[in-house]
């Protein structure tokens, strides 16, 4: 295998290793460790092309814990920002839902806007930058058309005339007039150097006004973003961002399991109803320049008692057809089912991680190709590994192995790989087979163990 030759900055190497060690997906450095998922990424990037031309899309990513759902989301996040999209992302929680009785939907909106990111501001908090870019664009366009120079009173009037054109084009959209009015207010405050008003307008766009009375007192407007209409304002943002020079807006929402966990059935249904509204908007062309990507576990999607499929209107739209099955999934369907990464793909990933770990701590990689193959062989020889093992588990074990080898230079990889902690396929296989026997004496579990062991043996012959 040809190892990763790109030099990784220590700041990014630290973010990658520490995030993966903690079981979370790094927001930096994903291109250095992306392995597999080629077809899934291609399918989602096809959606991005459609969105940039004025369309919309809504997709679900379904996979069990640790299977790489969040990793795929963050990978797509990097891709779409490189294509000049603005990305907003949030994880749902008991305090953040799509709809709630105590402002949980608005809390999700606030988190999305707080994480608003662009290629030049990937860490979030990009709203002021976007508004300033929009104003600069309007001024440049006005100067080009009118021949006037900034600072001239006539120039300011020409800019406002241009802004009125934006306002008129937004009036046909729900809440469009109010949105455009706040944009105009932001521009005037910028021209006059009124930072206080600019701050209050940003506060309004972030959904931080609790009452209409407060908004009227500070800004003179009688509308605020609420739990019921926050999604409408994201649609407005998508439209506005294109006028500000971006390709569109991409919304990413993770941890749908927190809707599945809601104990009250009626509250769950309200959340699924909101999801249906968002889905229908994108599929029917009511939203433009907007992409939505949500992810969750198979249970929170397919459970017909509490999951998304418990809402019949969604189940009938999202359920697989007759021909899609494991190993031959339709990646153009609304729900993308993540297949497990193969042993070969995990082998490539461990090689990349070994390089990054060595770059971070300043040593030469001392793991041979045979050591990497032995590690993967042991991981995939566990009982049930063919169905249960996840990239998160393998990565965690491998980084632990790298840490120990770095901290104990005298130890050889074979010493740790051969220890009880790392050896899953060695030892008394017969005793493991006996423990794996089903209670009724069948050999289903034994056959599975033997198959996993054979998989490990066959993998030992894989050439890197």
Secondary structure, 3 states (H helix, E strand, C coil): CCCCCCCCCHHHHHHHHHHHHCCCCCCCCHHHHCCCCHHHHHHHHHHHHHHHCCCEEEEEEECCCCCCHHHHHHHHHHHHHHCCCEEEEEECECCECCCCCCCHHHHHHHHHHHCCEECCECCCCCHHHHHHHHHHHHHHHHHHHHCCCCCCHHHHHHHHHHHHHHHHHHCCCCCHHHHHHHHHHHHHHHHHCCHHHHHHHHHHHCCCCCCHHHHHHHHCCCCCCCCCCHHHHHHHHHHHHHHCCCCCEEEEEECCHHHHCCCCHHHHHHHHHHHHHHHHHHHCCCCCCEEEEEEECHHHHHCCCCCHHHCHHHHHHHCCCCCCECCECCCCCCEEECCCCCHHHHHHHHHHHHHHHHHHHCCCCCCCHHHHHHHHHHHHCCCCHHHHCCHHHHHHHHHHHHHHHHHCCCCCHHHHHCCCCCCCCCCCHHHHHHHHCCCCCCCHHHHHHHHHHHHHHHHCCCCC
